[in-house]
């Protein structure tokens, strides 16, 4: 490929909206063009990277006996009504009517389509296990697209679905795909990634893991124990509860005036947040009438993902106007309001000497004994884990890290096969719903995540396995006939063995060298009037900056050695 014919341009600066490294460099290097919020066109360099990522995914899915299929982007309402997700998923899913006034939708995931494809085709347990997968365009109307390709609305995704006849066989296959994912992420050049336990969310099922690239720009909070193997997404993370001990005393009403927040109450009463019980009020989505009140220790925060699992419904912060609640003075003792569901967090169990609202303006209660004063029949794990809380496995302090979700896997059980009446004949002749698991990798997000991790102040630094080109051939002073002649000869020679981007522009050396670093091509070959005096070329390795002077007739061999070494590192050889 000659750069003079390459669609796109290299820029000195990107839009101020490109506020993360990957987005900034991909725009500046001519890899992306934004169409609208959360929707991008991939220019040729990005598409080449994307296709290489897809091919690595295909190879690893095929190694675990995956069968590539292709589901439709558009599906009828009826398919999703059977699973119940047509109504349970909110505005993220695009619904529309076709010309025949039939309700349709754009696929954002394809569990229903996978069951539909296999139903009445797979009839017996001896046809299992198997896995089908696709690499397909999907659309999810994200409320807040961000960071370029990290969170978009339209995206390319590999999604796979496996079917099983018993739990033990499902676990074995799930582990095989887990291991394949580790190989995929290593092969595409990711270095600092981990797998964490996660929340199944709208997918359903009991067991799930997310693969996370550790990054300061990640949206997910991860709880990681550096002392053992415990790793979990904040949505499901737990910690070993440490209970503060306060003096037990009689219940007493105290005037606190305008003190409403935990900090204000603590200052007014000269106590610490862990001695308070705070109330957090929610509405269940689709239910404006009822209020959910979560009582939790004042130094902790409610984990809304955990709350959602307890309630079985999405939640939103409740507007307390016209409800009868005294905002800032809501208390857990004798709270009696209609249409109210009260939940207590585990952090409150067996505490005494606590402070809570008095359910009237300007007053709080002190001396609350949870066992004595609350009519709590059950306590729930509803709190977020905090930095330095104790690991639930080894008891040592945990760390909170940020991560970009780069892949996910779920054990779905019979959630979809049962809802859609898919059955198979079992060994004893009975009919049963097969078990399922699903496995996803966003291709564009993988591309952007590698770009985020593999870059420096000069630009992108592509791993050899997914670089758009392996070699950037960079002749300086193309107005020099000898340089031009040798460059074109070298271009022809190298293109027979390698992927080469030839910079045939008659521009300054500074522009060419800057563009080569910005685009992140792994190997740069420079020939110039000076290097040709000794029949040599200068080879620069992008990720290390190492420069190698080599004879022109040894350029090909040197490049081959560098490529083999870098590919070997990615494959663990």
N, C-alpha and C positions, 0 to 999 in steps of 0.2 A: 504494500500500500504506500502510495506517495502522499505526503502530508499536504501538498498543494491542492490535491483533489479531495481531501478529507472534509466532509461536511461538519461545520462547527468551528469555533474559534477559541483560542486561549486568551484569557483575560487577566489583567493585573489585579482587578478587584471584582468581587461578587456583590450581589445585593446585600444590604444590611440585614435582610430577613434570613440570610444563610448564616445562622449564628452558631453552628457546630462545625467542626473541622471537616467531616466527611461531606456535608452538603456544600460547604464553601469550595472545597477543592474539586468536587465533581462538577460543579457549575463552571468554575474557572478553567478547568482542564478540557472543557467541551464534551463532557460525558452526558449531561442532562440538559433538558429545557423544560421549564414549568409551563404546563398548559393552563391549569387553574389550581385552586387550593387543594393540595393532596393528590394531584394527578400530574404525571410527568411523561414526557417522551424520552426514550433512551436513544442517544445518538450511537453511531457505530461502535466506538470504543466500549461504551457501557454494555451494549448488546453482546459484544464478543465476550466480555467478562461474565455476563449473565448466562450465556450458552455454555461456557466452561463449567460454571457452578452447576448448571442443570445436568451436564454430562457426568460430573462426579457423583451427583445425587443418584442418577440413573444406574451407574455402575454399582453403587453400594446397595441400592434397593434390589437390583437384579441378583446380587450375591446372596440375598436372603429370600430368593425365589419370588420376588415381587413381579407381578404382571402389569405392564403399563396399559392403561385404558384411557378413555377420554369421556368425561361427563359433560352434559350441556351446561352452559352458563345460565340459561333461563330455564326455570322449572315451574310447573303449575302449583297453585295453592294447595291442591288436594294432597300432594305428596308430603308437604310440611304440616298440614293439618293433622295427619295421622300421628306424627311424632309429638305434636303439641307445640312445636316451636314457631309455627306461623304467628301465633298470638303472644307467645312468651318473649320473643325477641322484639326489641323496641325499634326506634327510628334508624338504627344501624342497617337494617335490611330494607332494600328498595323494593316496593311493591307497585305493581301497575296493572292495567287492563290491556289486553290485546284488542285487535280490531273486532273480534267477536264478543267483546265485553267479558272475556274470561280473565279471572284473577291470576296473575303471574308474579314471579319474583326473580331478582338477580341473586345467583348463588354466592354466598359468603363462606360456605363450607358445604360438604357434600355427603354427610352421613346418610341422609335419606336416599340420595341418588345411588349410593353404594348398595344399600339394602335392596332397592328397587331393581338394580342390575342383577343381583344374585338370586332374588326371590324366584322360586319355581324353576330355577336353573340348577342350583345346588340343593340336592334333595337328601343326601345321606351323610352321616358322620364321617364315613371313610373318604369323602371328598375334602375334608378339612385336615389340617389347617391350610389356608391360602391367604394371600395378600394381594390386593389390587391397588394400584396407585396411578395418579395422574400429575402432570405439571400443567397448570391451567390458570387462566385469568379469573380473578374474583373481584367482587366489589363490596366494600363495607363502608357505609357512610359515616366515617369517623367524625365525631363532634369537634375534635381538636387535632387535625393533622399537624405534624411537626418534624423538624430535623430532616428535611428532604425525604429520602426513601426510608427512613427509620419508621415513620408512621404515616401511611398514605391511605387513600380511599380505594384506588384501583391498584391491584398488585398481582404478581405472578407467584403461585404457591405450588409446592409439591405437597399433596395430601394423599395419605395412604390409609387403607382400611383392611384389617385382618379379621378373619372369622375362625372360631374355635368351638370345640365340642365340650371342653371342661376347663375348669379354672387352672389346673396345673399346667395344661398344655398352653393356655393363654399366657401364663407367667413366663414360661420358657421362651415363647416367641417374642414377647414384649422385651425380654432381656436381649435377644438377638438384634432387635431393631435399635434398642438403646446403644448397644455396642457399635452398630452401623453408624449411628448419629455421631458418636465420638470420632470415628474414622472420617466421616464427611467433614466435620468442622476442622479437624487437623489437616486434612488434604487441601482445603481451600485457604489455609494459612492462618486460621485463628489460633491464638496462643493462650489467652487468659480467659478461658471459659470453664464453667462448672455446670453440673446438673443439680437442680434443687427440687424438693417436693413442692407441689403447687396445688392450687384450687382448680377443680374441673370446670367451674363456671357454667356457661350455657351448654357445654359439651356433655355434661353429666358424667356419671361413673364415680368410682370410689378411689382409684389410684391414678395419679398423674405426676408427671415430671416436666419441668421446663429447663431447657438449656439456656444459660445466661452468659453473655459476654460481659465481664466486669468492666464497667465504664462509668465515669462521673456523669455522663449525659443520660444514663439509663433512667427509665421511668419507674422501674420496679425496685422496691427495697428488699434486700435479701438478708436473712439472718444466717450468719456463718460462724461456726465455732472453729477457731484456729487450732484447737487442742484435740479435736476428734473429727469424725466424718460427718457431723450434723450440718446440713445445709437445707434451708427452706425459704420459700417465698414468704414475705411478711403476711400474705393473706392466710397462710395456714401455720405459720411458725408458732411455737410455744416456748415457754421458759419455765424453769423451776421456780415456783412461787416462794418469795421471801416475805414473810408477814411482819410488818412493823408492830411493836408492842407498846400500847399506851395504857395509862392507868384507868381502870374501870371506875365509873362514877355514876351518879344519878343523872337522869335525863333533865336538862334544864334549858329553858328558852332564853336566848340572849339577843339584845338589841344590837343590830349591826348596821343600821342606817342605810346608806346608799351603796354599801359594799355588795357587789353582785358576782363578780368573777372570782375564781379560785384565788388568784393573787391578791385581790382586794380583801377577801374574807380572811386570808392568812395574815395579811398585814394588820387588819383590824383586831384579830384575836391572838396575834403573836404565836401562830402555829405553822406547821409545814404542810405542803399540799398532800402528803401521804396520810395526813390525819383527817382529811375531808372526804366526803362522799358527794360526787357531783352527778347531776342528771343531764343526759343528752337525749333530746327528743327527736323522733323520726316519724315520717309518714311512710306507709307502704305504698309503692307505686301502684296506681289504680285503685287506691282506697283512701279517699280524702276524709272519710268520717272518723277513722280510728287513729289514735296516737300511740306510738311505741316509746316507752321511757326506759332507757338503759341507765341503771345506777352502777357507777364504777368508781374506784378510788381516785382521788383528785389528781394524783401524779401520773395517771395513765390516760391513754387515748383509746377510743372505741375503734375496733377493726371492723369496718363495714362489710367486708367480705365474709367474716365469721358471722356477723349479725344476719346477713342475708341467708346463710346456710341454716341458721337456727329457725328463721321465719319462713324460709322457702319462697321469699319474694324479694324483689329489689327494694331498696329504701332510699329516701331522700330526707334531707334535713327539714324538720317540720316548722312551718310558720305558726307561732303560738298565739297570734292575735285571735281573739274571740274563742278561745278554748277553755278558759278558766284557770290555766296555769299561770302562776306568778313567776315570770321569767327572772332568773337569778336567785330565786328563793325556793326552788322546787326541792322537796325533801322526800326521803324514803320512808319516813314514819307516818303512818296513817294517811297516805296519799289516796284520796277517794274521789275520783272523777270518772264520769261515764265514758265509755268508748276508749278505755285506756288499757294497754297491755304493758305490764311491768316485767322487766328482766334484770337479773342481778349478775354482775360479773364475779368470777372466782376470787378476784382480789379482795372481796369484802368478807369472805367466809371467816367466822370466828373472831372478827375484830371488835374491839371495844374502845371507849373513849373517843369516838369519832364525832365529826361535825357535819351536819347536813342542813339543808334549807328547812324552814318551819312552815312552808306553804302559805305564808302571808308576807306582805310587804315589810321590809326592814328588820326581819327577824330570822335567826338561825337557831338550830338546836345543837347543844353540845352534850357529850356523855352518851352518845348513841352506842348501844351494845347490839350488834347485829343479831346475835342468837336470841336476845331478850326482846328487842323492840321491832324486829322485822318479821313479817309473816312470809318468809321466803322458803318455798318448798323445794326450789332447785336453783343452782348456780350454774353459770355457763362460762366457757372460755370465750370472751368477747374483746379482749384487750390486745393492742399491738405490743410486740416485744420491743424492748428498749436496749440501747447499747449498754453492754456490761452486765445485763441480767444473766442469770446462770443458765447454762446449757442444760436442756432436759435429758441429755444422754450422759455427759460426764460431769456436769455441775460447775464447770469453769466459765469465765465471762465470755459472752458472745460479741461478735462485731456486726455492725450494720453496714452493708455495702450497696452500691447501686449497680444495676445490671440492665442490659438490653436483651430482651427475649429473642433468641435466634432460632428456637425450635421447641416443639412441645409434643408430648406423647401421653395418651390417655387410655386407661382400661375402662371401656364403656359398659361392660357387662351386657345385659339384654335390653338396655334402655330403648334402643331403636328396633331391634328385631322383634321384640315383644309388641311394641306399639304398632308395628307395621305387619304383624302376623306372619313373619318369616319363620318357618319350622323346618327341621331336618329329622330324619329317622335315626334313632339312637340304636345301639347294639341290641337292646332288648325289644326292639320293635316299636317303642313309644316315640311320640313326637315331642321335640323340645325346641326352644328358641336358642339359636347359636349365640355364643358370646362374641363380642366385638372389641377391637382396640383401634385407635386412630393415631396418626402420626403426621405432623405438619412441619414444614420449613418454608419460610418466606424467602424467595430467591432475591428479590430486590433489597430486602432488609439485610440478608446475608452479605450482599455486595456492599451496602453502605456500612455495615458493621466492620467488615474487613478494612474498608477505607478509613474508618474512624480509628481503628487500632493501628493500622499500618500506614503511618504518614509521619512527616517531620515538618519543620518550619518552611521547607521548600515546596512541599506538595505530597502527592500520593507515593506510596512505595508498595507496588503490587507484588504479592507472592508469585513465584514463577508459574504455579499451577493454574492460575486464573488471570494472569496478565493479558491484556488485549493483544499485545505483541510481546515477543520475547526480547527482541533486539530493536534498538533505536539507532539507525545508521545516520550519522551526523557529519557530513562533509563541511568543512569550513572553507570559505572562499571558492565558491563554485564558479566564479568568473575566471579562475585559474584552470586552464584546459587540462593540465595534468591531474589536478584534484578531481575534476568532473569525470575524466576518463576512468580513473581508478575507482572512484565511488560507484559509478554505474556497473563496472565490472564486478565489484564486490557485492553490490545489490543483487545482481543476477546469480552470483555464486551462493550467497547466503539464503536467498529465497527458496532455493531448492531443498534446503535442510531445516530452515527455521522460519518463524513468523517475524517478518521484518516491517518496520515502519521507516520509510526512507524520507528524510527531511531534505527535499529538493528545492527549498526556497532559497532565493538569493538575498538573505537577510544577514544581520550581524551575528557574530559568534555568540554574543550575550543573549540574544533572543532565542537562538536554537538551544543553547545549553539550559536556559531557564525553562523553556517549554518541555524539554526532555525530563527535567526533574519534577516539574509540575504534573506531568502525565504519569510519572511513576513507572516507566518501562524498566524492567529489571537490569538490562544490559545496554550500555551506550557504547557505540564504536565511533570514535572520532578520527578522521583523517584530515590532514591540513598540509599546506606547503612545507611546513617545518618537519612534520612526521614523515612525509614522503622523501625527504632528503636521505633518510636512513631506511626507506622501504618499510616503514612501521605504521602501526595504528595504535591509538590509545583506547584501551577498554576500561570502562568504569562500571563497577558493580553498585547499583543504586542503593541497596539497603545498607551497605557498609561504607560506601565512598571509596573503596579500594581501587587504585588505578594500576593497570598492567600495560606496559609497553610490549608489544609483540610484533613480529614480522608479519607482513601482509599474508604470506603463504601459510601462517599458523593461526590466523584469526578464527577460521572455522573450527579448528581443533580446540582452541582456547574457549570459545563460546560453548561448544559441546560439553566440555568439562565442567564449566560453571553451571550450566543447566542441569546436568546430571547430579551435581553436588546439591543444588538447591531443591530439586525434586526429591532427592533421597532424604533430605532433612524433613520435608513435609510428610513423607510416607513413613518416617521413623526408621529409616535405614542408615 
